[in-house]
């Protein structure tokens, strides 16, 4: 499994990486622009990500915009909805508006900080990654 962790906060990046290391090779992006670049390079190299953990609150391009951009790139490439990369919104924003907005934009799961190892394992199991 190959995962892209998109997070501007160092501590949050390290926590996610530690949670996922037993199951996945992890790459890091610290903002939305880096995330899109990493995604596009991985697809171009025929080594796409299986999962992206995507923070919402980041400087510049926020996670909601990144989610929409990735889903548009998938759509433009003919990837059917639900068959693309699994995107988990990993954020401190647990309010109804942000959760609904993310799911309307086709995120696959939503994990609110502080991260819960049990919940992350449930998400990985639901994706059949473990």
One Martini backbone bead per residue (centre of mass of N, CA, C, O) as a GRO file, in nm:
protein
  130
    1UNK     BB    1   0.100   0.034   0.017
    2UNK     BB    2   0.016   0.384  -0.070
    3UNK     BB    3   0.077   0.703   0.099
    4UNK     BB    4  -0.058   1.034   0.136
    5UNK     BB    5   0.048   1.298   0.344
    6UNK     BB    6  -0.155   1.591   0.416
    7UNK     BB    7   0.034   1.821   0.619
    8UNK     BB    8   0.134   2.116   0.803
    9UNK     BB    9   0.170   1.952   1.068
   10UNK     BB   10   0.417   1.784   1.213
   11UNK     BB   11   0.277   1.613   1.433
   12UNK     BB   12   0.051   1.499   1.254
   13UNK     BB   13   0.236   1.359   1.053
   14UNK     BB   14   0.375   1.167   1.256
   15UNK     BB   15   0.126   1.020   1.356
   16UNK     BB   16   0.030   0.907   1.085
   17UNK     BB   17   0.288   0.759   1.013
   18UNK     BB   18   0.286   0.566   1.258
   19UNK     BB   19   0.007   0.437   1.198
   20UNK     BB   20   0.091   0.341   0.884
   21UNK     BB   21   0.371   0.192   0.863
   22UNK     BB   22   0.275  -0.116   0.894
   23UNK     BB   23   0.098  -0.078   0.595
   24UNK     BB   24   0.273   0.173   0.465
   25UNK     BB   25   0.384   0.376   0.236
   26UNK     BB   26   0.508   0.710   0.306
   27UNK     BB   27   0.414   1.028   0.201
   28UNK     BB   28   0.485   1.386   0.185
   29UNK     BB   29   0.274   1.682   0.231
   30UNK     BB   30   0.243   2.041   0.325
   31UNK     BB   31   0.045   2.096   0.075
   32UNK     BB   32  -0.163   2.127  -0.192
   33UNK     BB   33   0.048   2.154  -0.418
   34UNK     BB   34   0.215   1.905  -0.341
   35UNK     BB   35  -0.013   1.701  -0.361
   36UNK     BB   36  -0.072   1.731  -0.665
   37UNK     BB   37   0.211   1.666  -0.759
   38UNK     BB   38   0.231   1.383  -0.635
   39UNK     BB   39  -0.011   1.263  -0.775
   40UNK     BB   40   0.075   1.312  -1.072
   41UNK     BB   41   0.343   1.156  -1.059
   42UNK     BB   42   0.229   0.881  -0.975
   43UNK     BB   43   0.051   0.844  -1.224
   44UNK     BB   44   0.269   0.883  -1.444
   45UNK     BB   45   0.448   0.634  -1.303
   46UNK     BB   46   0.245   0.400  -1.226
   47UNK     BB   47   0.225   0.489  -0.884
   48UNK     BB   48  -0.028   0.507  -0.722
   49UNK     BB   49  -0.227   0.592  -0.482
   50UNK     BB   50  -0.436   0.444  -0.238
   51UNK     BB   51  -0.392   0.688  -0.026
   52UNK     BB   52  -0.529   0.995   0.125
   53UNK     BB   53  -0.429   1.222   0.372
   54UNK     BB   54  -0.647   1.514   0.431
   55UNK     BB   55  -0.623   1.822   0.509
   56UNK     BB   56  -0.795   2.122   0.534
   57UNK     BB   57  -0.611   2.315   0.706
   58UNK     BB   58  -0.434   2.520   0.478
   59UNK     BB   59  -0.222   2.686   0.318
   60UNK     BB   60  -0.376   2.795   0.056
   61UNK     BB   61  -0.463   2.505  -0.048
   62UNK     BB   62  -0.714   2.332   0.052
   63UNK     BB   63  -0.851   2.020   0.100
   64UNK     BB   64  -1.112   2.064  -0.062
   65UNK     BB   65  -0.966   2.150  -0.326
   66UNK     BB   66  -0.797   1.897  -0.360
   67UNK     BB   67  -1.024   1.696  -0.380
   68UNK     BB   68  -1.154   1.820  -0.634
   69UNK     BB   69  -0.902   1.800  -0.817
   70UNK     BB   70  -0.867   1.494  -0.808
   71UNK     BB   71  -1.151   1.415  -0.910
   72UNK     BB   72  -1.115   1.561  -1.181
   73UNK     BB   73  -0.870   1.405  -1.283
   74UNK     BB   74  -1.012   1.135  -1.280
   75UNK     BB   75  -1.244   1.204  -1.468
   76UNK     BB   76  -1.063   1.292  -1.711
   77UNK     BB   77  -0.931   0.982  -1.706
   78UNK     BB   78  -1.189   0.776  -1.654
   79UNK     BB   79  -1.248   0.748  -1.356
   80UNK     BB   80  -1.457   0.604  -1.165
   81UNK     BB   81  -1.659   0.652  -0.926
   82UNK     BB   82  -1.488   0.483  -0.656
   83UNK     BB   83  -1.194   0.401  -0.820
   84UNK     BB   84  -1.009   0.570  -0.677
   85UNK     BB   85  -0.862   0.723  -0.453
   86UNK     BB   86  -0.838   0.715  -0.119
   87UNK     BB   87  -1.003   0.966   0.087
   88UNK     BB   88  -0.890   1.112   0.395
   89UNK     BB   89  -1.010   1.322   0.619
   90UNK     BB   90  -0.769   1.509   0.825
   91UNK     BB   91  -0.916   1.683   1.102
   92UNK     BB   92  -1.048   1.939   1.322
   93UNK     BB   93  -1.311   1.939   1.140
   94UNK     BB   94  -1.639   1.829   1.274
   95UNK     BB   95  -1.840   1.976   1.122
   96UNK     BB   96  -2.108   1.939   0.924
   97UNK     BB   97  -2.023   2.112   0.681
   98UNK     BB   98  -1.743   1.975   0.623
   99UNK     BB   99  -1.837   1.686   0.602
  100UNK     BB  100  -2.043   1.721   0.371
  101UNK     BB  101  -1.854   1.852   0.167
  102UNK     BB  102  -1.660   1.609   0.144
  103UNK     BB  103  -1.873   1.394   0.056
  104UNK     BB  104  -1.974   1.553  -0.196
  105UNK     BB  105  -1.657   1.528  -0.305
  106UNK     BB  106  -1.570   1.219  -0.251
  107UNK     BB  107  -1.498   1.113   0.002
  108UNK     BB  108  -1.430   0.813   0.208
  109UNK     BB  109  -1.333   0.967   0.476
  110UNK     BB  110  -1.342   1.074   0.836
  111UNK     BB  111  -1.085   1.227   1.049
  112UNK     BB  112  -1.061   1.338   1.375
  113UNK     BB  113  -0.903   1.532   1.576
  114UNK     BB  114  -0.767   1.327   1.745
  115UNK     BB  115  -0.623   1.048   1.666
  116UNK     BB  116  -0.762   0.718   1.609
  117UNK     BB  117  -0.647   0.410   1.577
  118UNK     BB  118  -0.907   0.246   1.556
  119UNK     BB  119  -1.036   0.413   1.328
  120UNK     BB  120  -0.812   0.374   1.121
  121UNK     BB  121  -0.840   0.065   1.107
  122UNK     BB  122  -1.131   0.068   1.008
  123UNK     BB  123  -1.071   0.212   0.745
  124UNK     BB  124  -0.869   0.008   0.629
  125UNK     BB  125  -1.071  -0.226   0.635
  126UNK     BB  126  -1.291  -0.096   0.449
  127UNK     BB  127  -1.064  -0.090   0.208
  128UNK     BB  128  -0.886  -0.356   0.222
  129UNK     BB  129  -0.575  -0.308   0.344
  130UNK     BB  130  -0.623  -0.523   0.615
   0.00000   0.00000   0.00000
